[in-house]
Amino acid sequence: VNFTRRHLENLQEFGRLNPLKKLAITVIAQRLPDKELKSLRAMFDACDVNADGRVSTKELKTALGLEEEQKSRQKDPESFRAKKANAVDVKDLMNSIDTNGTGEL
């Protein structure tokens, strides 16, 4: 499963919702038939590298392709400074989408 910029934007949009809306969406998602959850499950499974049923910050970063971006920034600090404003802070993203406070999805 390839994650696109749109997937990242959807996660960020969910993260900006108020807690009640997040809860409502979570409840709705839990009640969807398996057929409708198939593609979401495939994406989750692709993120869950160690297959423990949870997605860590590191796994999310890798799935979004941000691990390579960070490595290239370490090699070229000038480039890092130029791109800093566009960087995605995965910890902040994870905190904003983690609905149960475990630090994982």
PyMOL commands that set and color helices and strands:
alter all, ss='L'
color gray80, all
select helices_A, chain A and resi 5-16+19-31+34-47+57-63+66-75+77-86+90-97
alter helices_A, ss='H'
color red, helices_A
deselect
rebuild
show_as cartoon
